[in-house]
């Protein structure tokens, strides 16, 4: 096995441990907080997500991605990016500090002024750790990132739950986020074995900025439109509705974010390492895509099938209004990892211009869909998000198809059978759960019986029909 392949598999292992451990801890913390806090308190934090996301994108300017794709970056490269990020973080904090009253006025929530001004401190804290994290990712050193993320997540979780229990409400969420950023940054300075030197190379900055600014513009568009639903719901509906939507979207992102990030975090540096071998790049991309969809599709659709007992068991009755939101959003999430993988191909090829072009095209499409679907309320927006996910798949695959000779229709043919199989299995779970509901079985037993039945049926059918994705997953598991 080649050294690169060994590093990639090791990266998958350590990234997987990092994702499932930190997200598992965060999920447990979120369950406790959901029982202690009100939906509207989560809604207030969700309302400022778009502004925090925009600030983070402007601060980074896509320079981290440029460092990862650069062959043999030097200390000057890293230090130059570090000082730019640090200066950018201070600028963004001052900007959002001044903008806080206007954001609060937009939502008609005065409490957001202080929330934004405290939450924004995370910009500066994160700036001290961005290059360290980027460098570790470049080296495929995910073990160190795991050793940092777990203590930070546990520490911040204890802080957040303690404050919520003591009655601090929404401020428990604010302080928890600051605590996690601080704990991560502090540890990275200790264990990452890199510190900046007092140098800022103008030529190095121009090189990275030339590649990165287009990714930044793309990221800004992505952040804006990904948060458009929260923005509209927050403006025209009560904070509790934002909380329900945010809870549904967060739970949907749990499998999507974990499974996608495990491979996604590894694939970008892996793709970058083989960017000049299109045949190999296509094969790696195809296998990754099939395995991810095989895992994500069944998890999301089973969760949708069992959403009602799932929400009541985890979050209590007060969160049940989020159930129909969640069931629709699960369909939105199936193709999410494929979007990022297609765009990663453009990034490793150095075509950030095409990346930006696609993002602009998608945002025009999303704006049209939102304008139409908003007329039908929250549910119209949610169903519209499913439509945009499907349309975005064909847009994202346009240039990937040309670079790798792997068209959208070929990609669709490789994943549609898996989605159909997951849909069929989940539909039978719905029928089974209706029977379990009739005999008044406890929610926990409905979840266990329905989940096990769905997974076993799915695996059996995949084996019976000799699904390619199932074969690839078995091969991946068997490899030492």
C-alpha positions in Angstrom: 0.0 0.0 0.0 1.4 3.4 -1.0 2.3 5.9 1.7 -0.3 8.3 0.4 -3.0 5.6 0.6 -2.0 4.7 4.1 -2.2 8.4 5.1 -5.6 8.7 3.5 -7.0 5.6 5.3 -5.4 6.8 8.6 -7.0 10.2 8.0 -10.4 8.6 7.5 -10.0 6.7 10.8 -8.9 9.7 12.9 -11.3 12.1 11.2 -14.1 9.5 11.9 -13.1 9.3 15.5 -13.0 13.1 15.7 -16.4 13.6 14.1 -18.2 10.9 16.0 -16.6 11.7 19.3 -17.0 15.4 19.2 -20.4 15.4 17.5 -21.5 12.6 19.8 -20.6 14.7 22.8 -22.1 17.9 21.2 -25.3 15.9 20.4 -25.6 14.8 24.0 -25.1 18.3 25.2 -27.7 19.6 22.7 -30.2 17.1 24.0 -29.7 18.3 27.6 -29.8 22.0 26.5 -33.0 21.4 24.5 -34.7 20.1 27.7 -33.4 23.1 29.7 -33.9 25.9 27.2 -36.8 27.1 25.1 -37.0 26.8 21.3 -37.0 30.6 21.0 -33.6 30.8 22.8 -32.1 28.5 20.2 -33.9 30.6 17.5 -32.1 33.8 18.7 -28.7 32.1 18.1 -29.8 30.8 14.8 -30.8 34.3 13.7 -27.2 35.6 13.9 -25.7 32.5 12.1 -25.7 34.2 8.7 -23.7 37.2 10.0 -21.2 35.1 11.8 -20.8 32.9 8.8 -20.3 35.9 6.5 -17.7 37.4 8.9 -15.8 34.1 9.1 -15.6 33.8 5.3 -14.4 37.4 4.9 -11.8 36.9 7.6 -10.3 33.7 6.0 -10.5 34.9 2.4 -10.0 31.2 1.2 -6.4 31.3 2.1 -6.5 28.0 4.0 -7.7 26.2 0.9 -4.8 27.8 -1.0 -2.3 26.6 1.6 -3.6 23.0 1.3 -3.4 22.9 -2.4 0.1 24.6 -2.5 3.0 22.2 -3.0 5.5 22.5 -0.1 4.3 25.8 1.5 7.0 27.5 3.6 7.0 29.2 7.0 6.6 32.5 5.1 3.4 31.1 3.5 1.9 30.1 6.9 3.0 33.2 8.8 1.7 35.5 6.0 -1.7 33.9 6.1 -1.8 33.9 9.9 -1.2 37.6 10.2 -3.8 38.4 7.5 -6.4 36.2 9.3 -5.6 37.9 12.6 -5.9 41.4 11.2 -9.1 40.4 9.3 -10.6 39.0 12.5 -10.2 42.3 14.4 -11.7 44.2 11.5 -14.7 41.8 11.3 -15.3 42.1 15.0 -15.3 45.9 14.9 -17.6 45.7 11.9 -20.1 43.4 13.5 -19.9 45.3 16.8 -21.1 48.4 15.0 -23.7 46.6 13.0 -25.3 44.8 16.0 -28.0 47.4 16.6 -29.1 47.3 12.9 -29.2 43.5 12.9 -31.3 43.5 16.1 -33.7 46.1 14.6 -34.1 43.9 11.5 -35.3 41.0 13.6 -37.0 43.3 16.1 -35.1 41.5 18.9 -33.2 44.1 21.0 -31.4 41.3 23.0 -29.5 40.4 19.9 -27.3 43.6 20.3 -25.4 42.2 23.3 -25.5 38.6 22.0 -23.8 39.6 18.7 -21.2 41.7 20.4 -20.2 38.9 22.7 -20.5 36.0 20.2 -18.3 38.0 17.7 -15.3 37.5 20.0 -15.1 34.1 18.5 -13.7 35.7 15.3 -10.6 36.8 17.0 -10.1 33.6 19.0 -10.5 31.4 15.9 -7.9 33.5 14.0 -5.2 32.3 16.4 -6.0 28.7 15.4 -6.9 28.7 11.7 -3.4 28.2 10.3 -2.5 25.5 12.9 -5.6 23.6 11.9 -4.9 24.1 8.1 -1.4 22.9 8.5 -2.5 19.8 10.4 -5.0 19.1 7.6 -2.3 19.6 5.0 -0.2 17.0 6.7 -3.2 14.7 7.1 -2.6 14.8 10.8 -6.1 14.3 12.1 -5.0 12.5 15.2 -3.7 15.7 16.8 -7.0 17.5 15.8 -8.9 14.7 17.6 -6.8 15.2 20.7 -7.7 18.9 20.7 -11.3 18.7 19.8 -12.5 16.2 22.4 -11.3 18.1 25.5 -12.6 21.4 24.0 -16.0 20.0 23.3 -16.3 18.4 26.8 -15.2 21.6 28.5 -17.6 23.8 26.6 -20.4 21.4 27.1 -20.0 21.4 30.8 -19.9 25.2 30.8 -23.0 25.5 28.6 -25.1 22.9 30.5 -24.1 24.4 33.9 -25.1 27.9 32.9 -28.4 26.6 31.4 -29.2 24.7 34.6 -28.5 27.9 36.6 -31.1 29.8 34.5 -28.9 31.9 32.2 -31.0 31.0 29.1 -29.6 32.1 25.8 -26.4 33.3 27.3 -25.5 29.7 28.1 -25.3 29.1 24.4 -23.2 32.2 23.8 -20.6 31.4 26.5 -20.5 27.7 25.5 -19.5 28.7 21.9 -16.8 31.1 23.2 -15.5 28.5 25.6 -15.1 25.9 22.9 -13.3 28.3 20.5 -10.9 29.4 23.3 -10.2 25.8 24.5 -9.4 24.7 20.9 -7.2 27.6 20.1 -5.2 27.3 23.4 -4.6 23.6 22.8 -3.5 24.1 19.2 -0.9 26.6 20.2 0.5 24.0 22.6 0.3 20.8 20.6 0.3 21.8 16.9 4.1 22.4 16.8 3.8 25.5 14.8 4.0 29.2 15.6 4.2 32.2 13.3 7.4 34.2 12.8 7.3 38.0 12.3 7.1 38.0 8.6 4.5 39.1 6.0 5.5 38.4 2.4 3.5 40.5 0.0 4.2 38.2 -3.0 3.1 35.1 -0.9 -0.1 36.9 0.1 -0.9 37.9 -3.5 -0.4 34.3 -4.6 -2.8 32.8 -2.0 -5.2 35.7 -2.2 -5.5 35.4 -6.0 -6.7 31.8 -5.6 -8.6 32.3 -2.3 -10.7 35.4 -3.0 -12.8 33.6 -5.5 -13.5 30.9 -3.0 -14.3 33.6 -0.5 -16.9 35.2 -2.8 -18.3 31.7 -3.4 -18.4 31.0 0.3 -20.1 34.3 0.9 -22.8 33.4 -1.5 -23.1 30.0 -0.1 -23.4 31.3 3.5 -25.9 33.9 2.5 -28.2 31.5 0.7 -27.7 28.6 3.2 -29.0 30.9 5.9 -31.7 32.5 3.7 -34.3 30.3 5.2 -33.4 31.3 8.8 -33.3 34.9 7.7 -36.8 34.8 6.2 -38.3 32.7 9.0 -36.7 35.0 11.6 -37.9 38.1 9.9 -41.5 37.1 9.3 -42.2 34.4 12.0 -41.7 34.1 15.8 -38.3 33.1 17.2 -39.8 29.8 18.3 -40.3 28.9 14.6 -36.7 29.7 13.9 -35.8 27.4 16.8 -37.9 24.5 15.4 -36.4 25.0 12.0 -32.8 25.2 13.4 -33.4 22.1 15.6 -34.7 20.1 12.5 -31.8 21.3 10.3 -29.2 20.6 13.1 -30.4 17.0 13.6 -30.4 16.5 9.8 -26.9 17.7 9.6 -25.7 15.2 12.3 -25.4 12.3 9.8 -24.8 14.5 6.8 -22.1 16.6 8.5 -20.4 13.6 10.2 -20.3 11.1 7.4 -19.6 13.9 4.8 -16.9 15.6 6.9 -15.1 12.3 7.7 -14.4 11.7 4.0 -14.7 15.4 2.9 -11.9 16.6 5.3 -9.7 13.8 3.9 -10.7 14.0 0.3 -9.5 17.6 -0.4 -5.9 17.0 0.6 -6.1 13.5 -1.0 -7.6 14.9 -4.2 -4.9 17.6 -4.2 -2.2 14.9 -4.0 -3.5 13.2 -7.1 -4.8 16.2 -8.9 -2.7 15.6 -12.0 -3.9 12.0 -12.5 -7.4 12.3 -13.9 -8.1 8.6 -14.2 -7.1 7.9 -10.6 -8.9 11.1 -9.4 -12.1 9.9 -11.1 -11.9 6.4 -9.5 -11.3 7.8 -6.0 -14.1 10.3 -6.4 -16.5 7.8 -7.7 -15.9 5.3 -4.8 -16.1 8.1 -2.2 -19.4 9.3 -3.7 -21.0 5.9 -3.8 -20.0 5.0 -0.2 -21.2 8.3 1.2 -24.6 8.2 -0.4 -25.0 4.6 0.6 -24.5 5.6 4.2 -26.2 9.0 4.3 -29.4 8.0 2.4 -30.5 5.2 4.7 -29.6 7.1 7.9 -31.5 10.2 6.9 -34.6 8.4 5.5 -34.8 6.1 8.5 -34.6 9.1 10.8 -37.4 10.7 8.8 -39.5 7.6 9.0 -39.1 7.5 12.8 -39.0 11.3 13.3 -42.0 11.6 15.7 -40.8 9.1 18.3 -37.2 10.3 17.8 -38.0 14.0 18.6 -40.2 13.1 21.5 -37.6 10.7 23.0 -34.7 13.1 22.6 -36.1 16.6 23.0 -39.6 16.1 24.7 -43.0 17.1 23.5 -42.2 20.8 23.2 -40.1 20.1 20.1 -42.7 18.0 18.1 -43.6 21.0 15.8 -40.1 20.5 14.3 -40.9 17.0 13.1 -42.5 17.8 9.7 -39.7 20.3 9.0 -37.1 17.6 9.8 -38.8 15.0 7.5 -38.6 17.4 4.5 -35.1 18.5 5.2 -33.9 14.9 5.3 -34.5 14.7 1.5 -32.6 18.0 1.1 -29.5 16.4 2.8 -29.0 13.3 0.8 -27.1 15.0 -2.0 -25.2 17.4 0.2 -21.9 15.5 0.4 -21.9 15.1 -3.4 -22.1 18.9 -3.9 -18.9 19.5 -1.8 -17.0 16.6 -3.5 -17.7 18.0 -7.0 -16.6 21.5 -5.9 -13.5 20.0 -4.3 -12.4 18.8 -7.8 -12.5 22.4 -9.0 -10.5 23.6 -6.0 -7.7 21.1 -6.4 -7.6 21.8 -10.1 -7.0 25.5 -9.2 -10.2 26.6 -11.0 -11.6 28.9 -8.4 -12.9 31.0 -11.2 -15.2 28.1 -12.3 -16.1 27.5 -8.6 -17.3 31.1 -8.3 -19.1 30.9 -11.6 -21.1 27.8 -10.5 -21.9 29.4 -7.1 -23.3 32.5 -8.8 -25.4 30.4 -11.1 -26.7 28.3 -8.2 -27.6 31.3 -6.2 -29.6 32.8 -9.0 -31.4 29.5 -9.2 -32.0 29.4 -5.4 -33.2 33.0 -5.4 -35.8 32.2 -8.0 -37.0 29.1 -6.1 -37.1 31.0 -2.8 -39.1 33.8 -4.4 -41.7 31.3 -5.7 -41.7 28.9 -2.7 -42.0 31.7 0.0 -45.5 32.4 -1.3 -46.5 29.1 0.3 -45.1 29.8 3.8 -42.5 27.7 5.7 -43.5 24.5 4.1 -43.1 26.0 0.7 -39.6 27.1 1.6 -38.7 23.6 2.8 -40.0 21.8 -0.2 -38.2 24.4 -2.3 -34.9 23.6 -0.6 -35.3 20.0 -1.8 -35.8 21.2 -5.4 -32.7 23.4 -5.2 -30.6 20.5 -3.9 -31.5 18.4 -7.0 -30.9 21.3 -9.4 -27.6 22.1 -7.7 -26.5 18.5 -8.3 -26.7 19.0 -12.0 -25.0 22.4 -11.9 -22.1 21.2 -9.6 -21.4 18.2 -11.8 -21.1 20.2 -15.0 -17.4 21.0 -14.9 -16.5 17.9 -13.0 -18.0 15.9 -15.8 -15.6 17.7 -18.2 -12.5 17.4 -16.1 -13.0 13.7 -15.2 -15.1 12.5 -18.0 -17.8 11.7 -15.5 -21.1 13.4 -16.4 -24.0 14.3 -14.2 -26.1 11.5 -15.7 -23.4 9.0 -15.1 -23.1 10.1 -11.5 -26.9 10.0 -11.1 -26.9 6.4 -12.5 -24.4 5.5 -9.8 -26.4 6.8 -6.9 -30.1 6.7 -7.8 -30.4 2.9 -7.2 -29.0 3.4 -3.7 -31.5 6.2 -2.9 -34.4 4.1 -4.3 -33.3 1.2 -2.1 -33.1 3.4 1.0 -36.6 4.9 0.2 -38.2 1.4 -0.1 -36.6 0.2 3.1 -37.7 3.4 5.0 -41.2 3.1 3.6 -41.6 -0.3 5.1 -40.3 1.1 8.4 -43.1 3.6 8.3 -45.7 0.8 7.9 -44.0 -1.2 10.8 -44.0 1.9 13.0 -47.7 2.5 12.5 -48.4 -0.9 13.9 -46.0 -0.3 16.8 -47.8 2.9 17.5 -51.2 1.2 17.5 -50.0 -1.2 20.3 -48.8 1.8 22.3 -45.1 0.7 22.4 -42.7 3.1 24.1 -40.8 5.5 21.8 -37.4 4.0 22.7 -38.7 0.5 21.5 -40.2 2.0 18.4 -36.8 3.5 17.5 -34.9 0.3 18.3 -37.2 -2.0 16.4 -37.8 0.3 13.5 -34.2 1.2 13.1 -32.9 -2.4 13.3 -35.5 -3.6 10.8 -34.7 -0.8 8.4 -30.9 -1.3 8.5 -31.1 -5.1 8.2 -33.5 -4.9 5.3 -31.4 -2.3 3.6 -28.2 -4.3 4.0 -29.9 -7.6 2.9 -31.4 -6.0 -0.3 -28.0 -4.3 -1.1 -26.3 -7.7 -0.8 -29.1 -9.4 -2.8 -28.9 -7.0 -5.7 -25.1 -6.8 -5.5 -25.1 -3.0 -5.1 -21.8 -1.4 -6.2 -21.8 1.0 -3.2 -22.3 -1.9 -0.8 -19.3 -3.8 -2.4 -17.1 -0.7 -2.2 -18.0 -0.2 1.5 -17.1 -3.8 2.3 -13.8 -3.4 0.5 -13.0 -0.2 2.4 -13.8 -1.9 5.8 -11.7 -5.0 4.9 -8.6 -3.0 4.0 -6.0 -3.0 6.8 
